[in-house]
C-alpha cells in the first residue's frame, strides 16, 4: 500500500506509523476523527487479506478507540472500510465478507472479526465500497434483521461502490436476502446528512446515462431513507433478542418511510416502483 500511504499521508492519524516500500509513513490505514455529531473510524479491511500479521493490532486499536468515544459529544459512530461485512451480489462477496465479519481461524476458533465488535460498542453505520454496485442493508446481526430503521438493535450496513470504474458494474447474481433493503447496479453516488443527534438522512442518486431511459433518470434519487436512533450506545443488551429471532421472518416491519423498494432488485432500464 505504498502509493495509498503516500497519497493519504495527511489523514488525521493517531495510530502510529506503517512501513511500506517507500519507507515509513503515518498510519493512514486505520484512524479516527470527530466531525460535528459523528465519530468517524477508518478501517483497513485489506489487512485481513494481505497483511494478516496486522489483524490483531488493528483490532486492538479499534477496540480502544471505540471504548474512548464520548457518545454525549458524538452520539453517532460511523465506521468505513473498503470491503463489505454484508453484501449479496455473488459468492466471492460472501466469502470475503465472512472473513472480515468473523475473522480468521486462530487455534481452532474465529478471532478478531469486526461484526461482534461493532455490535458491542453500538456502531450505527458501516460503509464500504469494493463491490461495484449499491446495496443498503437494514440493521443486521449474525445474518438476522428486523428490517428496522427506527431505533435499530444492531449496526446498519451500506455498500456504496457504484461511482464507476473500468470494470463497470457488479451484477447481483444471488437472490436478495431479507436483510437487504435496496440494491442497484446502476452508476451513482450516496449522500448523507447528519440531521441531528437522532436522525440521519441517506439518499442514493443515480448518475447512469448509458441509454435514453437512463438519461431521463440522471440525478434522480433512487433510494431514500431516515435512520433514527434515540438510544445510542452498545447493542449488547439486545443479544438475547437476536438469539431468539427467527432469521426467516424477523419481527414486525418498522420504518419511517416505506423503505420504498424493500426486497426489490432494481437495475438500469427497469421501471422504478415506489
C-alpha positions as a LaTeX table, in Angstrom:
\begin{tabular}{lrrr}
\hline
Residue & $x$ (\AA) & $y$ (\AA) & $z$ (\AA) \\
\hline
Unk1 & 0.00 & 0.00 & 0.00 \\
Unk2 & 2.91 & 2.35 & $-0.70$ \\
Unk3 & 1.03 & 4.61 & $-3.11$ \\
Unk4 & $-2.02$ & 4.82 & $-0.87$ \\
Unk5 & 0.14 & 5.63 & 2.15 \\
Unk6 & 1.83 & 8.45 & 0.25 \\
Unk7 & $-1.36$ & 9.92 & $-1.22$ \\
Unk8 & $-3.26$ & 9.81 & 2.07 \\
Unk9 & $-0.43$ & 10.71 & 4.43 \\
Unk10 & $-2.34$ & 13.80 & 5.59 \\
Unk11 & $-5.17$ & 11.82 & 7.18 \\
Unk12 & $-5.69$ & 12.59 & 10.90 \\
Unk13 & $-3.82$ & 9.52 & 12.07 \\
Unk14 & $-3.28$ & 8.87 & 15.77 \\
Unk15 & $-2.43$ & 5.19 & 15.31 \\
Unk16 & 1.33 & 5.27 & 14.85 \\
Unk17 & 3.26 & 4.65 & 11.66 \\
Unk18 & 3.48 & 1.95 & 8.99 \\
Unk19 & 6.32 & 0.66 & 6.85 \\
Unk20 & 5.94 & 0.48 & 3.08 \\
Unk21 & 8.24 & 0.05 & 0.08 \\
Unk22 & 8.64 & 3.82 & 0.12 \\
Unk23 & 9.73 & 3.83 & 3.74 \\
Unk24 & 7.98 & 4.83 & 6.94 \\
Unk25 & 4.73 & 6.82 & 6.79 \\
Unk26 & 1.90 & 7.93 & 9.11 \\
Unk27 & $-0.64$ & 5.16 & 9.60 \\
Unk28 & $-3.44$ & 6.18 & 7.24 \\
Unk29 & $-4.69$ & 2.59 & 7.13 \\
Unk30 & $-6.77$ & 2.93 & 10.30 \\
Unk31 & $-7.52$ & 6.14 & 12.16 \\
Unk32 & $-10.43$ & 8.13 & 13.58 \\
Unk33 & $-11.67$ & 11.69 & 13.90 \\
Unk34 & $-14.66$ & 13.67 & 15.13 \\
Unk35 & $-16.76$ & 15.89 & 12.89 \\
Unk36 & $-19.85$ & 17.51 & 14.34 \\
Unk37 & $-22.06$ & 14.87 & 15.93 \\
Unk38 & $-20.16$ & 11.95 & 14.40 \\
Unk39 & $-17.11$ & 9.93 & 15.41 \\
Unk40 & $-15.71$ & 8.50 & 12.16 \\
Unk41 & $-13.41$ & 5.48 & 12.09 \\
Unk42 & $-11.44$ & 4.39 & 9.04 \\
Unk43 & $-10.52$ & 0.70 & 8.85 \\
Unk44 & $-8.29$ & $-1.32$ & 6.55 \\
Unk45 & $-10.29$ & $-4.38$ & 5.61 \\
Unk46 & $-7.42$ & $-5.25$ & 3.22 \\
Unk47 & $-5.28$ & $-6.21$ & 6.20 \\
Unk48 & $-7.46$ & $-9.31$ & 6.55 \\
Unk49 & $-6.36$ & $-10.45$ & 3.09 \\
Unk50 & $-2.86$ & $-9.11$ & 2.51 \\
Unk51 & $-1.21$ & $-8.30$ & 5.86 \\
Unk52 & $-2.69$ & $-10.80$ & 8.33 \\
Unk53 & 0.06 & $-10.11$ & 10.85 \\
Unk54 & $-1.57$ & $-6.70$ & 11.43 \\
Unk55 & $-5.11$ & $-8.00$ & 12.03 \\
Unk56 & $-4.78$ & $-8.18$ & 15.81 \\
Unk57 & $-3.00$ & $-4.81$ & 16.02 \\
Unk58 & $-5.80$ & $-3.07$ & 14.14 \\
Unk59 & $-8.46$ & $-4.92$ & 16.11 \\
Unk60 & $-6.95$ & $-3.88$ & 19.46 \\
Unk61 & $-6.62$ & $-0.29$ & 18.25 \\
Unk62 & $-10.26$ & $-0.26$ & 17.10 \\
Unk63 & $-11.50$ & $-1.65$ & 20.40 \\
Unk64 & $-9.58$ & 1.00 & 22.35 \\
Unk65 & $-10.88$ & 3.74 & 20.06 \\
Unk66 & $-14.48$ & 2.59 & 20.45 \\
Unk67 & $-14.11$ & 2.42 & 24.24 \\
Unk68 & $-12.92$ & 6.03 & 24.37 \\
Unk69 & $-15.80$ & 7.60 & 22.41 \\
Unk70 & $-17.87$ & 10.21 & 24.25 \\
Unk71 & $-21.38$ & 9.43 & 22.99 \\
Unk72 & $-22.67$ & 12.66 & 24.55 \\
Unk73 & $-20.34$ & 14.67 & 22.32 \\
Unk74 & $-20.52$ & 12.40 & 19.25 \\
Unk75 & $-23.65$ & 10.23 & 19.55 \\
Unk76 & $-23.26$ & 8.82 & 16.04 \\
Unk77 & $-20.45$ & 6.36 & 15.29 \\
Unk78 & $-19.73$ & 5.56 & 11.64 \\
Unk79 & $-17.05$ & 3.09 & 10.56 \\
Unk80 & $-15.90$ & 2.85 & 6.96 \\
Unk81 & $-13.61$ & 0.50 & 5.07 \\
Unk82 & $-13.12$ & $-0.96$ & 1.62 \\
Unk83 & $-14.76$ & $-4.39$ & 1.80 \\
Unk84 & $-18.19$ & $-5.47$ & 2.95 \\
Unk85 & $-19.33$ & $-7.19$ & 6.10 \\
Unk86 & $-22.68$ & $-7.82$ & 4.41 \\
Unk87 & $-23.34$ & $-7.94$ & 0.66 \\
Unk88 & $-25.32$ & $-10.18$ & $-1.67$ \\
Unk89 & $-24.06$ & $-9.90$ & $-5.22$ \\
Unk90 & $-22.11$ & $-13.15$ & $-5.59$ \\
Unk91 & $-20.23$ & $-15.92$ & $-3.84$ \\
Unk92 & $-16.95$ & $-14.02$ & $-3.90$ \\
Unk93 & $-18.63$ & $-11.22$ & $-1.98$ \\
Unk94 & $-19.98$ & $-13.69$ & 0.58 \\
Unk95 & $-16.61$ & $-15.31$ & 1.20 \\
Unk96 & $-14.69$ & $-12.08$ & 1.66 \\
Unk97 & $-17.41$ & $-10.61$ & 3.88 \\
Unk98 & $-17.33$ & $-13.70$ & 6.10 \\
Unk99 & $-13.62$ & $-13.26$ & 6.78 \\
Unk100 & $-13.94$ & $-9.59$ & 7.72 \\
Unk101 & $-17.12$ & $-10.18$ & 9.69 \\
Unk102 & $-15.98$ & $-13.20$ & 11.71 \\
Unk103 & $-12.19$ & $-13.04$ & 11.49 \\
Unk104 & $-9.62$ & $-15.70$ & 10.64 \\
Unk105 & $-9.25$ & $-19.07$ & 12.34 \\
Unk106 & $-6.82$ & $-18.88$ & 15.25 \\
Unk107 & $-6.14$ & $-22.05$ & 17.24 \\
Unk108 & $-9.42$ & $-23.61$ & 16.16 \\
Unk109 & $-11.69$ & $-20.60$ & 16.64 \\
Unk110 & $-12.59$ & $-17.41$ & 14.78 \\
Unk111 & $-10.86$ & $-14.35$ & 16.19 \\
Unk112 & $-10.76$ & $-10.59$ & 15.51 \\
Unk113 & $-13.97$ & $-10.40$ & 13.47 \\
Unk114 & $-15.44$ & $-6.93$ & 13.18 \\
Unk115 & $-19.16$ & $-7.66$ & 13.49 \\
Unk116 & $-19.12$ & $-8.58$ & 17.19 \\
Unk117 & $-17.00$ & $-5.52$ & 17.99 \\
Unk118 & $-19.29$ & $-3.12$ & 16.12 \\
Unk119 & $-22.28$ & $-4.68$ & 17.89 \\
Unk120 & $-20.70$ & $-4.49$ & 21.34 \\
Unk121 & $-19.92$ & $-0.79$ & 21.03 \\
Unk122 & $-23.06$ & 0.27 & 19.21 \\
Unk123 & $-21.65$ & 1.39 & 15.87 \\
Unk124 & $-24.54$ & 2.93 & 13.96 \\
Unk125 & $-23.33$ & 2.63 & 10.36 \\
Unk126 & $-20.71$ & 0.64 & 8.48 \\
Unk127 & $-19.98$ & 1.99 & 4.99 \\
Unk128 & $-17.87$ & 0.38 & 2.27 \\
Unk129 & $-17.25$ & 0.10 & $-1.44$ \\
Unk130 & $-15.33$ & $-2.69$ & $-3.27$ \\
Unk131 & $-18.44$ & $-4.17$ & $-4.89$ \\
Unk132 & $-19.25$ & $-2.00$ & $-7.93$ \\
Unk133 & $-22.88$ & $-1.57$ & $-7.05$ \\
Unk134 & $-25.11$ & $-0.09$ & $-4.36$ \\
Unk135 & $-26.77$ & $-2.11$ & $-1.62$ \\
Unk136 & $-28.39$ & $-0.76$ & 1.50 \\
Unk137 & $-28.95$ & $-3.31$ & 4.23 \\
Unk138 & $-31.10$ & $-2.88$ & 7.29 \\
Unk139 & $-29.57$ & $-3.46$ & 10.70 \\
Unk140 & $-28.04$ & $-6.93$ & 10.71 \\
Unk141 & $-26.56$ & $-9.18$ & 13.35 \\
Unk142 & $-25.42$ & $-12.72$ & 12.65 \\
Unk143 & $-27.33$ & $-12.66$ & 9.39 \\
Unk144 & $-30.62$ & $-11.71$ & 11.03 \\
Unk145 & $-32.59$ & $-8.49$ & 10.64 \\
Unk146 & $-35.80$ & $-6.95$ & 11.92 \\
Unk147 & $-35.86$ & $-4.67$ & 8.84 \\
Unk148 & $-35.97$ & $-1.66$ & 11.12 \\
Unk149 & $-34.62$ & 1.85 & 10.57 \\
Unk150 & $-36.08$ & 3.21 & 13.81 \\
Unk151 & $-34.02$ & 2.56 & 16.95 \\
Unk152 & $-32.28$ & $-0.43$ & 15.33 \\
Unk153 & $-30.77$ & $-3.00$ & 17.66 \\
Unk154 & $-27.63$ & $-3.59$ & 15.57 \\
Unk155 & $-25.37$ & $-1.92$ & 13.01 \\
Unk156 & $-26.74$ & $-0.85$ & 9.62 \\
Unk157 & $-24.53$ & $-1.82$ & 6.65 \\
Unk158 & $-24.39$ & 0.05 & 3.33 \\
Unk159 & $-22.34$ & $-0.80$ & 0.24 \\
Unk160 & $-21.76$ & 2.36 & $-1.81$ \\
Unk161 & $-19.45$ & 1.28 & $-4.60$ \\
Unk162 & $-21.29$ & 2.42 & $-7.72$ \\
Unk163 & $-19.37$ & 5.58 & $-8.61$ \\
Unk164 & $-17.85$ & 3.73 & $-11.57$ \\
Unk165 & $-14.54$ & 2.29 & $-12.76$ \\
Unk166 & $-13.11$ & 0.49 & $-15.79$ \\
Unk167 & $-14.66$ & $-2.76$ & $-14.55$ \\
Unk168 & $-18.13$ & $-1.19$ & $-14.90$ \\
Unk169 & $-20.95$ & $-2.87$ & $-12.96$ \\
Unk170 & $-21.02$ & $-5.68$ & $-10.41$ \\
Unk171 & $-24.20$ & $-7.67$ & $-11.17$ \\
Unk172 & $-26.35$ & $-9.22$ & $-8.47$ \\
Unk173 & $-26.23$ & $-12.95$ & $-9.18$ \\
Unk174 & $-27.79$ & $-14.18$ & $-5.94$ \\
Unk175 & $-31.31$ & $-13.82$ & $-4.52$ \\
Unk176 & $-31.83$ & $-10.76$ & $-2.38$ \\
Unk177 & $-31.65$ & $-11.70$ & 1.32 \\
Unk178 & $-34.13$ & $-10.47$ & 3.87 \\
Unk179 & $-31.66$ & $-8.02$ & 5.43 \\
Unk180 & $-31.11$ & $-6.25$ & 2.10 \\
Unk181 & $-33.43$ & $-3.24$ & 1.81 \\
Unk182 & $-32.44$ & $-1.96$ & $-1.64$ \\
Unk183 & $-29.87$ & $-2.80$ & $-4.27$ \\
Unk184 & $-28.96$ & $-1.34$ & $-7.65$ \\
Unk185 & $-26.15$ & $-1.88$ & $-10.14$ \\
Unk186 & $-26.54$ & 1.49 & $-11.84$ \\
Unk187 & $-23.84$ & 4.14 & $-11.54$ \\
Unk188 & $-24.46$ & 6.66 & $-8.79$ \\
Unk189 & $-23.32$ & 8.22 & $-5.55$ \\
Unk190 & $-24.59$ & 8.41 & $-1.99$ \\
Unk191 & $-25.22$ & 11.46 & 0.13 \\
Unk192 & $-25.68$ & 11.57 & 3.87 \\
Unk193 & $-26.98$ & 14.37 & 6.05 \\
Unk194 & $-26.45$ & 14.26 & 9.80 \\
Unk195 & $-29.72$ & 15.99 & 10.61 \\
Unk196 & $-29.32$ & 15.95 & 14.40 \\
Unk197 & $-28.30$ & 13.63 & 17.23 \\
Unk198 & $-31.13$ & 11.20 & 16.48 \\
Unk199 & $-31.73$ & 11.42 & 12.71 \\
Unk200 & $-29.58$ & 10.69 & 9.65 \\
Unk201 & $-30.97$ & 11.22 & 6.14 \\
Unk202 & $-29.48$ & 8.99 & 3.43 \\
Unk203 & $-30.05$ & 9.05 & $-0.33$ \\
Unk204 & $-28.67$ & 7.25 & $-3.37$ \\
Unk205 & $-28.51$ & 9.32 & $-6.56$ \\
Unk206 & $-28.36$ & 7.67 & $-9.99$ \\
Unk207 & $-25.83$ & 9.05 & $-12.47$ \\
Unk208 & $-26.06$ & 6.41 & $-15.19$ \\
Unk209 & $-26.91$ & 7.69 & $-18.66$ \\
Unk210 & $-26.00$ & 4.81 & $-20.98$ \\
Unk211 & $-29.41$ & 4.73 & $-22.64$ \\
Unk212 & $-32.23$ & 7.24 & $-23.13$ \\
Unk213 & $-34.22$ & 5.65 & $-20.30$ \\
Unk214 & $-31.21$ & 6.11 & $-18.00$ \\
Unk215 & $-30.58$ & 9.65 & $-19.24$ \\
Unk216 & $-34.07$ & 10.59 & $-18.09$ \\
Unk217 & $-33.26$ & 9.39 & $-14.59$ \\
Unk218 & $-29.86$ & 11.09 & $-14.37$ \\
Unk219 & $-29.61$ & 12.84 & $-11.00$ \\
Unk220 & $-32.75$ & 11.20 & $-9.61$ \\
Unk221 & $-32.92$ & 9.78 & $-6.09$ \\
Unk222 & $-33.50$ & 6.03 & $-6.31$ \\
Unk223 & $-33.17$ & 5.21 & $-2.59$ \\
Unk224 & $-34.15$ & 7.45 & 0.30 \\
Unk225 & $-34.44$ & 6.64 & 4.00 \\
Unk226 & $-34.02$ & 8.03 & 7.50 \\
Unk227 & $-32.00$ & 6.23 & 10.14 \\
Unk228 & $-33.37$ & 7.13 & 13.57 \\
Unk229 & $-31.65$ & 6.24 & 16.82 \\
Unk230 & $-32.79$ & 7.59 & 20.18 \\
Unk231 & $-30.70$ & 5.15 & 22.21 \\
Unk232 & $-27.09$ & 5.47 & 21.13 \\
Unk233 & $-24.67$ & 3.04 & 22.71 \\
Unk234 & $-23.87$ & $-0.64$ & 22.95 \\
Unk235 & $-26.23$ & $-3.14$ & 21.34 \\
Unk236 & $-25.00$ & $-5.88$ & 23.68 \\
Unk237 & $-28.12$ & $-5.73$ & 25.86 \\
Unk238 & $-30.09$ & $-6.89$ & 22.80 \\
Unk239 & $-28.02$ & $-10.07$ & 22.42 \\
Unk240 & $-30.75$ & $-12.35$ & 23.81 \\
Unk241 & $-33.28$ & $-10.78$ & 21.44 \\
Unk242 & $-31.10$ & $-11.61$ & 18.43 \\
Unk243 & $-30.50$ & $-15.16$ & 19.61 \\
Unk244 & $-34.24$ & $-15.88$ & 19.66 \\
Unk245 & $-35.12$ & $-14.01$ & 16.45 \\
Unk246 & $-36.39$ & $-16.13$ & 13.58 \\
Unk247 & $-33.96$ & $-15.44$ & 10.70 \\
Unk248 & $-36.67$ & $-16.12$ & 8.11 \\
Unk249 & $-39.36$ & $-13.82$ & 9.44 \\
Unk250 & $-37.75$ & $-11.43$ & 11.93 \\
Unk251 & $-40.02$ & $-9.09$ & 13.83 \\
Unk252 & $-42.68$ & $-6.69$ & 12.63 \\
Unk253 & $-41.52$ & $-4.35$ & 9.85 \\
Unk254 & $-40.87$ & $-0.87$ & 11.20 \\
Unk255 & $-39.56$ & 2.11 & 9.24 \\
Unk256 & $-40.12$ & 5.84 & 8.99 \\
Unk257 & $-40.53$ & 5.57 & 5.23 \\
Unk258 & $-41.85$ & 2.73 & 3.17 \\
Unk259 & $-38.17$ & 1.85 & 2.58 \\
Unk260 & $-39.69$ & 2.16 & $-0.77$ \\
Unk261 & $-38.26$ & $-0.69$ & $-2.70$ \\
Unk262 & $-37.55$ & $-3.16$ & 0.08 \\
Unk263 & $-36.94$ & $-6.58$ & $-1.35$ \\
Unk264 & $-36.90$ & $-5.29$ & $-4.92$ \\
Unk265 & $-33.99$ & $-5.65$ & $-7.34$ \\
Unk266 & $-33.62$ & $-2.53$ & $-9.47$ \\
Unk267 & $-31.35$ & $-2.31$ & $-12.48$ \\
Unk268 & $-30.85$ & 0.18 & $-15.29$ \\
Unk269 & $-33.84$ & 0.19 & $-17.62$ \\
Unk270 & $-36.32$ & $-1.16$ & $-15.06$ \\
Unk271 & $-39.36$ & 0.83 & $-14.11$ \\
Unk272 & $-38.83$ & 2.08 & $-10.61$ \\
Unk273 & $-41.79$ & 1.15 & $-8.44$ \\
Unk274 & $-42.36$ & 3.20 & $-5.30$ \\
\hline
\end{tabular}
